[in-house]
């Protein structure tokens, strides 16, 4: 089949959509090779003969059907020009069908405005495709808009084509109404989650192809504070009314700041994502200030009381604000950032908006990565112990060491306990980690004892989290480890924080008592920062108080002492001694601090003055030096 040139349409489409009625003046001097133009000049308004039929019989049986059909139809030549149109076609376009002869079908059916559709249309006319089906929007001469189903396919012989244009406006309107119901929230009448994500994806895609835009996008992700209490106390009907009122105020904010509220057309989109969660989408954002202004407007609007069914309600909202370049941003990534920022707003006190902070998010992601790999890290042997001496303030010799765990992370390097212990307590992996630390420390202490049998043995102090007491049988674990390592119980000290020990009752208190009866020493760590309920000191099986380093920090200088700190420490030391307890001061960094602590009767000190945390082999050298830390 030879390729034809389609009259009136060069290779580049671009005619304005809509109906353009052709001139009744016949065109002259445009006869093509097959004589189609000459044939049409003598048969305007009539159905011509097909190539394989005689003129007397051509369409003899179909002429009446063609003219009386209710389906708008037209016969096209190979150039895409109308040879004949039936009355239904003329009625659809509001004109006499005879006036449509010689008109370009592509103009009448809006087939040239879309490059892909124009190419598909040409494929049919050139014989490389069997059929074209599409939906187009036409403008009737009377002014109304028509939605039509357009079809183009070749007739037998391949030289003529049948064009059908069926009015589908009613069906389209019905589908539009159904879609509106599917895409809008019935309570607030705002766009719902499905429409929001459709609009968001479209906005991100458009930002890459519209050079006239800013190429940026903004999002306010909003959650009402305390909405559940409204539903629980006043009922869901009042709750729904409150949501509807919130939607109206958010829409007005969007309008005032340059958008169209809940309208799904271009502009700020306000959507209800579900429950008491709303989103305000800013396409072509002008920058952070614009999105922040919208967030502040929403916050201020919602803080005004609501009068609903005789109830006067006051609510607030937490808002996460994200504003960034659209290029490289995905809908999922944007929503994750917004959700994280909303969580920050609630964590920071609610009733506020918070801007996304990449650095803070990176810290959160690091925490999440550490939390998810804590348990496997214990099995992989990624943890190690260092030991910091506990030095007698009277003789300057090490009496024990505190075991401090380190995580040799393959990605983040060596991590101190403050980077992962709280995470381990949150996810429960502190039980496995704590058991490993306890066993490794006891095994090392026993090894030192065996290596230097003549030296004064050092006790080892191990931190124990309160969750280890509740979630495991700590007494059984300690007994089993002491038996396995053959470490004498008096060489083990367990440190628990003051907040974990004070107020202990039931199982924790029983466990501490059992450990004390076993011969293990119990120390209260960071004493003075928690409950400080001194009455419990006489009831708990405690041997040692470790004063928090904040008290010792007041001893930094003889020239500028803090009398209050010294008075408190002196009183605590005196009280502890009267109760038969020893006192260890943490964070001793200078000789002046050590001297003053010694003067008021403190028993042992721990800090950088004596030594930083050391690997096990350095502790062996400490034993060789008779416990003296002068060279450490």
VEXDREN-2710 file (C-alpha; in Angstrom, 1 decimal):
% VEXDREN-2710
k/r/px/py/pz
1/UNK/0.0/0.0/0.0
2/UNK/1.5/3.3/-1.0
3/UNK/1.8/6.1/1.6
4/UNK/-0.5/9.0/1.0
5/UNK/-0.1/12.6/1.9
6/UNK/-2.9/13.7/4.2
7/UNK/-4.4/16.9/2.8
8/UNK/-4.6/19.9/5.1
9/UNK/-2.3/18.3/7.7
10/UNK/1.5/18.5/7.5
11/UNK/3.5/16.2/9.7
12/UNK/3.3/18.5/12.6
13/UNK/-0.2/18.7/14.2
14/UNK/-1.4/21.8/15.9
15/UNK/-4.8/22.9/14.8
16/UNK/-7.0/24.2/17.5
17/UNK/-9.5/21.6/18.8
18/UNK/-13.1/22.2/18.0
19/UNK/-15.5/22.2/15.1
20/UNK/-14.4/24.2/12.0
21/UNK/-17.1/24.2/9.3
22/UNK/-15.7/24.0/5.8
23/UNK/-16.4/26.4/3.0
24/UNK/-19.1/25.3/0.5
25/UNK/-16.9/26.5/-2.3
26/UNK/-15.4/23.6/-4.0
27/UNK/-11.6/23.4/-4.2
28/UNK/-10.1/23.5/-7.7
29/UNK/-6.9/22.3/-9.2
30/UNK/-6.2/19.6/-6.6
31/UNK/-6.7/16.5/-8.7
32/UNK/-4.5/13.6/-7.4
33/UNK/-3.1/10.6/-9.2
34/UNK/-6.2/8.5/-8.8
35/UNK/-8.6/11.2/-9.8
36/UNK/-10.2/11.3/-6.4
37/UNK/-10.6/15.1/-6.4
38/UNK/-12.4/15.1/-9.8
39/UNK/-14.7/12.4/-8.6
40/UNK/-15.6/14.4/-5.5
41/UNK/-16.3/17.6/-7.4
42/UNK/-19.2/15.9/-9.2
43/UNK/-20.6/14.0/-6.3
44/UNK/-20.8/16.4/-3.4
45/UNK/-23.2/15.3/-0.8
46/UNK/-23.7/11.8/-2.4
47/UNK/-22.1/8.5/-1.6
48/UNK/-19.7/7.6/-4.5
49/UNK/-19.2/4.2/-6.0
50/UNK/-16.6/1.9/-4.5
51/UNK/-13.8/0.9/-6.8
52/UNK/-15.0/-2.7/-7.4
53/UNK/-18.7/-1.8/-7.9
54/UNK/-20.6/-0.1/-10.6
55/UNK/-22.0/3.4/-9.9
56/UNK/-25.5/2.0/-10.3
57/UNK/-25.2/-0.5/-7.6
58/UNK/-22.7/1.2/-5.3
59/UNK/-24.2/1.5/-1.8
60/UNK/-27.5/0.8/-3.3
61/UNK/-28.4/-1.4/-0.4
62/UNK/-26.6/0.8/2.2
63/UNK/-27.5/4.3/1.2
64/UNK/-30.7/4.4/3.2
65/UNK/-29.1/2.8/6.2
66/UNK/-26.2/5.3/6.1
67/UNK/-28.6/8.4/5.9
68/UNK/-31.0/7.1/8.5
69/UNK/-28.5/5.8/11.0
70/UNK/-28.6/7.5/14.4
71/UNK/-24.8/7.0/14.7
72/UNK/-23.0/10.0/13.3
73/UNK/-20.9/8.7/10.4
74/UNK/-18.8/10.1/7.5
75/UNK/-17.0/8.6/4.6
76/UNK/-13.4/9.7/4.2
77/UNK/-11.0/9.5/1.3
78/UNK/-7.3/8.6/1.6
79/UNK/-6.4/12.1/2.4
80/UNK/-8.7/12.3/5.4
81/UNK/-11.2/14.6/3.7
82/UNK/-15.0/14.0/4.0
83/UNK/-16.7/12.6/0.9
84/UNK/-20.1/12.3/2.5
85/UNK/-21.7/12.7/6.0
86/UNK/-25.0/11.4/7.3
87/UNK/-27.6/13.7/8.9
88/UNK/-26.7/12.4/12.4
89/UNK/-23.2/13.7/11.9
90/UNK/-24.4/17.1/10.8
91/UNK/-26.8/17.2/13.8
92/UNK/-24.0/16.4/16.2
93/UNK/-21.9/19.3/14.8
94/UNK/-24.9/21.6/14.4
95/UNK/-24.6/22.0/10.7
96/UNK/-26.0/20.7/7.4
97/UNK/-24.1/17.5/6.5
98/UNK/-23.7/18.7/2.9
99/UNK/-21.5/21.6/4.2
100/UNK/-19.1/19.1/5.7
101/UNK/-18.0/17.7/2.3
102/UNK/-14.3/18.3/1.6
103/UNK/-13.7/19.2/5.3
104/UNK/-10.7/17.6/7.0
105/UNK/-11.9/15.0/9.4
106/UNK/-9.0/15.6/11.8
107/UNK/-10.2/19.1/12.4
108/UNK/-13.8/18.1/13.1
109/UNK/-12.9/15.3/15.4
110/UNK/-9.9/17.0/17.1
111/UNK/-7.4/14.3/15.9
112/UNK/-4.5/16.7/15.3
113/UNK/-3.9/18.4/18.6
114/UNK/-2.3/15.3/20.2
115/UNK/0.9/14.3/18.5
116/UNK/0.5/10.6/19.4
117/UNK/-3.1/10.5/18.3
118/UNK/-2.2/12.3/15.1
119/UNK/0.4/9.7/14.3
120/UNK/-2.0/6.8/15.0
121/UNK/-4.6/8.5/12.7
122/UNK/-2.1/8.7/9.9
123/UNK/-1.2/5.0/10.4
124/UNK/-4.8/4.1/9.6
125/UNK/-5.0/6.3/6.5
126/UNK/-1.7/5.0/5.2
127/UNK/-2.8/1.3/5.7
128/UNK/-0.4/0.5/8.5
129/UNK/-3.1/0.2/11.1
130/UNK/-6.5/-1.4/11.0
131/UNK/-8.4/0.8/13.5
132/UNK/-8.3/4.0/15.6
133/UNK/-10.5/4.4/18.7
134/UNK/-10.2/7.4/21.0
135/UNK/-12.2/9.8/23.2
136/UNK/-12.2/13.5/22.3
137/UNK/-13.7/16.7/23.6
138/UNK/-15.4/18.9/21.0
139/UNK/-17.0/22.3/21.2
140/UNK/-20.4/22.6/19.6
141/UNK/-21.2/25.8/17.7
142/UNK/-23.9/26.5/20.2
143/UNK/-21.3/26.7/23.0
144/UNK/-21.7/23.5/24.9
145/UNK/-18.9/20.9/25.2
146/UNK/-19.3/17.4/23.8
147/UNK/-17.4/14.3/24.7
148/UNK/-17.3/11.9/21.8
149/UNK/-16.0/8.4/21.0
150/UNK/-14.2/8.6/17.7
151/UNK/-13.5/5.6/15.4
152/UNK/-11.7/5.4/12.1
153/UNK/-11.3/2.2/10.1
154/UNK/-10.8/1.3/6.4
155/UNK/-13.6/0.0/4.2
156/UNK/-13.2/-2.9/1.8
157/UNK/-10.7/-2.0/-0.9
158/UNK/-8.6/0.2/1.4
159/UNK/-9.3/3.5/-0.5
160/UNK/-12.1/4.7/1.7
161/UNK/-12.5/5.0/5.4
162/UNK/-15.4/5.2/7.8
163/UNK/-15.4/7.8/10.5
164/UNK/-17.8/7.4/13.4
165/UNK/-18.3/10.1/16.1
166/UNK/-20.6/9.0/18.9
167/UNK/-21.8/11.5/21.6
168/UNK/-20.7/10.0/25.0
169/UNK/-21.3/13.2/27.0
170/UNK/-23.9/11.6/29.3
171/UNK/-21.7/8.6/29.9
172/UNK/-18.7/10.8/30.5
173/UNK/-20.6/12.9/33.0
174/UNK/-21.8/9.8/34.8
175/UNK/-18.2/8.5/35.0
176/UNK/-17.1/11.9/36.2
177/UNK/-19.6/11.9/39.0
178/UNK/-18.6/8.4/40.0
179/UNK/-15.0/9.4/39.9
180/UNK/-15.7/12.4/42.0
181/UNK/-17.4/10.2/44.6
182/UNK/-14.4/7.8/44.5
183/UNK/-11.8/10.5/44.8
184/UNK/-13.4/12.7/47.5
185/UNK/-14.0/12.3/51.2
186/UNK/-17.7/12.1/52.0
187/UNK/-17.3/13.9/55.4
188/UNK/-15.3/16.9/54.4
189/UNK/-15.9/16.8/50.6
190/UNK/-12.2/17.3/50.2
191/UNK/-10.0/15.2/47.8
192/UNK/-9.2/12.0/49.5
193/UNK/-5.9/10.0/49.7
194/UNK/-6.2/8.5/46.2
195/UNK/-6.7/11.9/44.5
196/UNK/-4.0/13.5/46.6
197/UNK/-1.4/10.9/45.6
198/UNK/-2.6/11.1/42.0
199/UNK/-2.2/14.9/42.1
200/UNK/1.2/14.6/43.9
201/UNK/2.6/12.2/41.3
202/UNK/1.3/14.4/38.5
203/UNK/2.9/17.5/40.0
204/UNK/6.3/15.8/40.4
205/UNK/6.2/14.5/36.9
206/UNK/5.1/17.9/35.5
207/UNK/7.9/19.7/37.3
208/UNK/10.4/17.9/35.1
209/UNK/8.8/19.0/31.8
210/UNK/7.5/22.5/32.6
211/UNK/10.4/25.0/32.3
212/UNK/8.1/27.9/33.2
213/UNK/7.5/26.6/36.7
214/UNK/9.7/26.9/39.8
215/UNK/10.6/23.2/39.8
216/UNK/9.9/23.0/43.5
217/UNK/7.2/21.4/45.6
218/UNK/5.9/22.0/49.2
219/UNK/3.8/19.9/51.5
220/UNK/2.2/20.5/54.9
221/UNK/1.2/17.3/56.6
222/UNK/-1.2/18.0/59.4
223/UNK/-2.6/16.0/62.3
224/UNK/-5.1/17.2/64.9
225/UNK/-3.9/17.0/68.5
226/UNK/-6.3/15.2/70.8
227/UNK/-9.0/14.4/68.2
228/UNK/-9.5/10.9/69.6
229/UNK/-10.8/12.5/72.8
230/UNK/-13.5/14.4/70.9
231/UNK/-14.7/11.2/69.3
232/UNK/-14.6/9.3/72.6
233/UNK/-16.4/11.9/74.7
234/UNK/-18.8/13.6/72.3
235/UNK/-19.3/10.9/69.7
236/UNK/-18.4/10.4/66.0
237/UNK/-21.2/12.8/64.8
238/UNK/-19.6/15.8/66.5
239/UNK/-16.2/14.5/65.4
240/UNK/-17.3/14.5/61.8
241/UNK/-18.7/18.0/62.1
242/UNK/-15.4/19.1/63.6
243/UNK/-13.5/17.5/60.6
244/UNK/-15.8/19.3/58.2
245/UNK/-15.2/22.6/59.9
246/UNK/-11.4/22.0/59.9
247/UNK/-11.6/21.3/56.2
248/UNK/-13.3/24.6/55.6
249/UNK/-10.8/26.6/57.5
250/UNK/-7.9/24.9/55.8
251/UNK/-9.4/25.6/52.4
252/UNK/-9.7/29.3/53.2
253/UNK/-6.1/29.3/54.3
254/UNK/-5.1/27.8/50.9
255/UNK/-7.2/30.4/49.1
256/UNK/-5.7/33.3/51.1
257/UNK/-2.1/32.1/50.4
258/UNK/-2.6/31.7/46.7
259/UNK/-4.4/28.3/46.1
260/UNK/-7.8/27.1/45.4
261/UNK/-8.6/25.2/48.5
262/UNK/-10.0/21.7/48.0
263/UNK/-10.3/22.2/44.2
264/UNK/-8.4/19.5/42.4
265/UNK/-7.4/21.9/39.6
266/UNK/-4.1/23.8/39.7
267/UNK/-3.4/25.5/43.0
268/UNK/-2.9/24.5/46.6
269/UNK/-4.6/21.2/47.1
270/UNK/-6.2/20.5/50.5
271/UNK/-6.9/16.8/51.0
272/UNK/-8.1/14.6/53.9
273/UNK/-5.8/11.6/54.0
274/UNK/-7.8/9.7/56.6
275/UNK/-8.8/10.0/60.2
276/UNK/-7.7/13.4/61.4
277/UNK/-4.9/13.8/58.9
278/UNK/-4.9/16.5/56.3
279/UNK/-2.4/17.5/53.6
280/UNK/-1.8/20.8/51.9
281/UNK/0.1/20.5/48.6
282/UNK/1.9/23.5/47.1
283/UNK/2.9/23.0/43.5
284/UNK/5.5/25.3/42.0
285/UNK/6.5/26.4/45.4
286/UNK/8.2/29.8/45.7
287/UNK/10.3/28.5/48.5
288/UNK/10.3/27.6/52.2
289/UNK/8.8/30.9/53.3
290/UNK/5.6/30.3/51.2
291/UNK/5.0/26.9/52.6
292/UNK/5.8/28.0/56.1
293/UNK/3.3/30.9/55.7
294/UNK/0.6/28.4/54.7
295/UNK/1.5/26.2/57.7
296/UNK/1.3/29.1/60.1
297/UNK/-2.0/30.2/58.6
298/UNK/-3.4/26.7/59.2
299/UNK/-2.1/26.6/62.7
300/UNK/-3.6/30.0/63.6
301/UNK/-7.0/29.2/62.0
302/UNK/-7.4/25.9/63.9
303/UNK/-6.5/27.5/67.2
304/UNK/-9.7/29.5/67.1
305/UNK/-12.6/27.8/68.9
306/UNK/-15.2/25.8/67.0
307/UNK/-18.9/26.1/67.8
308/UNK/-20.5/22.8/66.9
309/UNK/-24.0/21.6/67.9
310/UNK/-24.0/23.6/71.1
311/UNK/-20.4/22.5/71.9
312/UNK/-17.5/24.9/72.0
313/UNK/-14.4/23.0/71.1
314/UNK/-10.8/24.1/71.0
315/UNK/-8.2/22.0/69.1
316/UNK/-4.7/22.4/67.9
317/UNK/-2.7/20.8/65.2
318/UNK/0.9/19.5/64.6
319/UNK/2.2/20.1/61.1
320/UNK/5.2/18.7/59.3
321/UNK/6.5/21.0/56.6
322/UNK/8.6/19.8/53.7
323/UNK/9.8/22.0/50.8
324/UNK/12.3/20.9/48.2
325/UNK/13.3/20.6/44.5
326/UNK/10.9/18.3/42.7
327/UNK/13.6/16.8/40.5
328/UNK/14.7/13.5/42.1
329/UNK/11.9/13.5/44.6
330/UNK/9.4/10.7/44.7
331/UNK/5.9/10.7/46.2
332/UNK/6.9/8.1/48.7
333/UNK/10.0/10.0/49.7
334/UNK/8.2/13.2/50.1
335/UNK/5.5/11.6/52.3
336/UNK/8.1/9.8/54.4
337/UNK/9.9/13.1/55.0
338/UNK/6.5/14.8/55.9
339/UNK/5.5/12.0/58.2
340/UNK/8.9/12.2/60.0
341/UNK/8.6/16.0/60.4
342/UNK/5.0/15.6/61.7
343/UNK/6.4/13.2/64.3
344/UNK/9.0/15.8/65.3
345/UNK/6.3/18.5/65.7
346/UNK/4.4/16.2/68.1
347/UNK/7.6/15.2/69.9
348/UNK/8.6/18.8/70.4
349/UNK/5.3/19.7/72.2
350/UNK/2.5/19.7/69.6
351/UNK/0.5/22.8/68.5
352/UNK/3.3/23.8/66.2
353/UNK/4.8/23.4/62.7
354/UNK/8.2/21.9/62.2
355/UNK/10.4/22.2/59.1
356/UNK/12.1/19.1/57.7
357/UNK/15.8/19.0/58.8
358/UNK/18.1/16.8/56.7
359/UNK/20.6/16.6/59.5
360/UNK/18.1/15.6/62.1
361/UNK/16.6/13.1/59.7
362/UNK/20.1/11.6/59.0
363/UNK/20.5/11.1/62.8
364/UNK/17.1/9.4/62.9
365/UNK/18.0/7.2/60.0
366/UNK/21.3/6.3/61.8
367/UNK/19.4/5.4/64.9
368/UNK/17.0/3.2/63.0
369/UNK/19.9/1.5/61.2
370/UNK/21.7/0.9/64.5
371/UNK/18.5/-0.4/66.2
372/UNK/17.8/-2.9/63.4
373/UNK/21.3/-4.4/63.5
374/UNK/21.9/-4.6/67.3
375/UNK/20.8/-8.2/67.8
376/UNK/22.7/-9.6/64.8
377/UNK/25.8/-7.6/65.9
378/UNK/26.0/-9.5/69.2
379/UNK/26.1/-12.8/67.2
380/UNK/28.7/-11.4/64.8
381/UNK/31.0/-10.5/67.6
382/UNK/31.1/-6.7/66.8
383/UNK/31.2/-5.7/70.5
384/UNK/34.3/-5.3/72.6
385/UNK/35.1/-4.1/76.1
386/UNK/37.4/-1.5/77.5
387/UNK/38.1/-1.0/81.2
388/UNK/38.5/2.2/83.2
389/UNK/40.2/2.0/86.6
390/UNK/38.5/2.8/89.9
391/UNK/41.2/4.3/92.0
392/UNK/41.4/4.5/95.8
393/UNK/41.6/8.2/96.7
394/UNK/43.6/7.3/99.9
395/UNK/46.4/5.3/98.3
396/UNK/46.2/6.1/94.6
397/UNK/46.0/2.4/93.6
398/UNK/43.4/0.8/91.3
399/UNK/41.0/-1.3/93.3
400/UNK/38.8/-2.3/90.4
401/UNK/37.8/-1.5/86.8
402/UNK/34.5/-0.6/85.1
403/UNK/33.7/-2.6/81.9
404/UNK/32.6/-0.2/79.2
405/UNK/31.2/-1.7/76.0
406/UNK/32.1/-0.5/72.5
407/UNK/30.5/-1.3/69.2
408/UNK/32.9/-1.7/66.3
409/UNK/30.3/-1.0/63.7
410/UNK/31.3/-1.9/60.1
411/UNK/29.8/1.3/58.7
412/UNK/30.0/3.9/61.5
413/UNK/33.2/2.9/63.2
414/UNK/33.7/2.5/66.9
415/UNK/30.6/3.7/68.9
416/UNK/30.5/4.6/72.5
417/UNK/27.7/3.3/74.8
418/UNK/25.7/6.5/74.6
419/UNK/25.1/5.8/70.9
420/UNK/23.4/2.5/71.3
421/UNK/22.5/1.5/74.9
422/UNK/19.3/3.4/74.9
423/UNK/18.3/1.8/71.6
424/UNK/19.1/-1.6/73.0
425/UNK/16.8/-0.9/75.9
426/UNK/14.1/0.2/73.6
427/UNK/14.1/-2.8/71.4
428/UNK/14.9/-5.4/74.1
429/UNK/18.3/-6.4/72.7
430/UNK/19.9/-5.1/75.9
431/UNK/19.2/-8.5/77.4
432/UNK/21.4/-10.4/75.0
433/UNK/24.0/-7.6/74.9
434/UNK/24.0/-7.3/78.7
435/UNK/24.5/-11.0/79.1
436/UNK/27.4/-10.9/76.7
437/UNK/29.0/-8.0/78.5
438/UNK/28.6/-9.7/81.9
439/UNK/30.2/-12.9/80.7
440/UNK/33.1/-11.2/78.8
441/UNK/33.9/-9.0/81.8
442/UNK/33.9/-11.9/84.3
443/UNK/36.0/-14.0/82.0
444/UNK/38.5/-11.2/81.6
445/UNK/38.7/-10.5/85.4
446/UNK/39.3/-14.2/86.0
447/UNK/42.0/-14.2/83.3
448/UNK/43.8/-11.3/85.1
449/UNK/43.6/-13.2/88.3
450/UNK/45.1/-16.3/86.9
451/UNK/47.8/-14.3/85.0
452/UNK/48.9/-12.4/88.1
453/UNK/48.1/-14.7/91.1
454/UNK/50.4/-12.7/93.3
455/UNK/48.9/-9.3/92.5
456/UNK/46.0/-7.9/94.4
457/UNK/42.9/-8.9/92.3
458/UNK/40.8/-6.2/90.7
459/UNK/37.0/-6.4/90.9
460/UNK/35.1/-5.7/87.7
461/UNK/32.1/-3.5/87.7
462/UNK/29.4/-4.1/85.0
463/UNK/26.4/-1.9/84.2
464/UNK/23.0/-3.6/84.3
465/UNK/19.9/-2.1/82.7
466/UNK/16.6/-2.4/84.6
467/UNK/15.1/-4.3/81.6
468/UNK/17.6/-7.0/82.2
469/UNK/16.1/-7.5/85.7
470/UNK/12.5/-7.6/84.3
471/UNK/13.0/-9.5/81.0
472/UNK/15.5/-12.1/82.1
473/UNK/16.5/-14.1/85.1
474/UNK/19.4/-12.0/86.1
475/UNK/20.2/-14.0/89.2
476/UNK/20.4/-17.2/87.3
477/UNK/22.5/-15.5/84.6
478/UNK/25.0/-14.1/87.1
479/UNK/25.2/-17.4/89.0
480/UNK/25.8/-19.4/85.8
481/UNK/28.4/-17.0/84.5
482/UNK/30.3/-16.9/87.8
483/UNK/30.3/-20.7/87.9
484/UNK/31.4/-21.0/84.3
485/UNK/34.3/-18.4/84.7
486/UNK/35.2/-19.4/88.2
487/UNK/35.3/-15.8/89.2
488/UNK/34.7/-15.2/93.0
489/UNK/31.4/-13.3/93.5
490/UNK/33.2/-10.6/95.6
491/UNK/35.1/-9.6/92.5
492/UNK/31.9/-8.7/90.6
493/UNK/30.1/-5.4/91.1
494/UNK/26.8/-4.6/89.3
495/UNK/25.8/-1.0/88.6
496/UNK/22.2/0.0/88.3
497/UNK/21.0/3.6/87.8
498/UNK/19.4/5.4/90.6
499/UNK/16.1/5.7/88.8
500/UNK/16.1/1.9/88.3
501/UNK/16.9/1.0/91.9
502/UNK/14.9/3.7/93.8
503/UNK/11.4/2.6/94.4
504/UNK/12.1/-1.0/93.4
505/UNK/9.7/-3.6/94.7
506/UNK/8.7/-7.1/93.9
507/UNK/10.9/-8.9/91.5
508/UNK/13.7/-6.2/91.1
509/UNK/14.2/-5.9/94.9
510/UNK/14.2/-9.7/95.3
511/UNK/16.8/-10.1/92.5
512/UNK/19.0/-7.4/94.1
513/UNK/18.7/-9.1/97.5
514/UNK/19.6/-12.5/96.0
515/UNK/22.6/-11.1/94.2
516/UNK/23.8/-9.5/97.4
517/UNK/23.3/-12.7/99.3
518/UNK/25.4/-14.4/96.6
519/UNK/28.3/-12.0/97.5
520/UNK/28.0/-9.7/94.5
521/UNK/28.3/-6.0/95.3
522/UNK/25.5/-3.7/94.2
523/UNK/26.3/-0.1/93.2
524/UNK/23.9/2.8/92.5
525/UNK/25.2/4.6/89.4
526/UNK/24.8/8.3/88.7
527/UNK/23.5/8.9/92.2
528/UNK/21.9/12.3/92.8
529/UNK/20.3/12.7/89.4
530/UNK/17.2/10.6/89.8
531/UNK/14.6/10.2/92.6
532/UNK/17.1/10.8/95.4
533/UNK/14.8/9.1/97.9
534/UNK/17.3/8.6/100.7
535/UNK/14.9/6.5/102.7
536/UNK/15.4/3.6/100.3
537/UNK/19.1/3.5/101.0
538/UNK/18.6/1.7/104.3
539/UNK/16.2/-0.9/102.7
540/UNK/18.2/-1.8/99.6
541/UNK/21.1/-4.3/99.5
542/UNK/23.4/-1.6/98.1
543/UNK/27.2/-1.5/98.8
544/UNK/28.4/1.5/96.8
545/UNK/27.1/4.9/95.7
546/UNK/28.6/6.4/92.5
547/UNK/28.2/10.2/92.6
548/UNK/27.2/11.7/89.3
549/UNK/29.9/13.7/87.6
550/UNK/27.9/16.9/87.7
551/UNK/28.7/17.2/91.4
552/UNK/32.4/16.8/90.8
553/UNK/32.4/19.5/88.1
554/UNK/31.9/22.1/90.8
555/UNK/35.3/21.1/92.2
556/UNK/37.2/22.3/89.1
557/UNK/39.2/25.2/90.6
558/UNK/40.4/26.1/94.0
559/UNK/40.1/29.8/93.0
560/UNK/36.4/29.5/92.0
561/UNK/34.9/26.7/94.0
562/UNK/31.2/26.0/94.1
563/UNK/30.4/25.7/97.9
564/UNK/27.0/24.2/97.3
565/UNK/28.4/21.2/95.3
566/UNK/31.0/20.6/98.0
567/UNK/28.4/20.8/100.8
568/UNK/26.1/18.3/99.0
569/UNK/28.9/15.9/98.2
570/UNK/30.2/16.1/101.8
571/UNK/26.7/15.4/103.2
572/UNK/26.2/12.5/100.8
573/UNK/29.5/10.9/101.7
574/UNK/28.8/11.3/105.4
575/UNK/25.4/9.8/105.0
576/UNK/26.7/6.9/102.9
577/UNK/29.4/6.1/105.5
578/UNK/26.9/6.1/108.3
579/UNK/24.9/3.5/106.3
580/UNK/28.0/1.4/105.7
581/UNK/28.3/2.3/102.0
582/UNK/31.4/3.3/100.1
583/UNK/31.4/6.3/97.7
584/UNK/32.9/6.6/94.2
585/UNK/33.2/9.9/92.5
586/UNK/32.9/9.9/88.7
587/UNK/34.5/12.3/86.2
588/UNK/37.5/13.2/88.2
589/UNK/39.7/15.2/85.8
590/UNK/42.1/17.2/87.9
591/UNK/44.4/16.7/90.9
592/UNK/42.6/19.6/92.7
593/UNK/39.3/17.7/92.4
594/UNK/40.9/14.5/93.7
595/UNK/42.4/16.4/96.7
596/UNK/39.1/17.9/97.7
597/UNK/37.2/14.7/97.3
598/UNK/39.8/12.9/99.4
599/UNK/39.6/15.7/102.1
600/UNK/35.8/15.2/102.5
601/UNK/36.2/11.4/102.8
602/UNK/35.2/10.1/99.3
603/UNK/36.6/6.5/98.9
604/UNK/37.4/6.0/95.2
605/UNK/37.6/8.1/92.1
606/UNK/37.1/7.4/88.4
607/UNK/38.0/9.7/85.5
608/UNK/40.6/10.9/83.0
609/UNK/42.9/12.1/85.8
610/UNK/43.8/8.4/86.3
611/UNK/43.1/6.9/82.9
612/UNK/40.8/6.8/80.0
613/UNK/39.1/3.5/79.2
614/UNK/41.9/1.0/78.3
615/UNK/42.1/-2.3/76.4
616/UNK/42.6/-5.5/78.5
617/UNK/46.3/-5.7/77.9
618/UNK/46.8/-2.2/79.4
619/UNK/45.1/-3.4/82.6
620/UNK/47.6/-6.2/82.8
621/UNK/50.3/-3.6/82.8
622/UNK/48.4/-1.8/85.5
623/UNK/48.6/-4.9/87.7
624/UNK/52.3/-5.1/87.1
625/UNK/52.6/-1.6/88.4
626/UNK/50.9/-2.6/91.6
627/UNK/47.8/-0.7/90.6
628/UNK/49.5/2.6/90.2
629/UNK/48.0/4.8/87.5
630/UNK/50.8/7.4/87.3
631/UNK/51.8/6.3/83.8
632/UNK/48.3/5.8/82.4
END
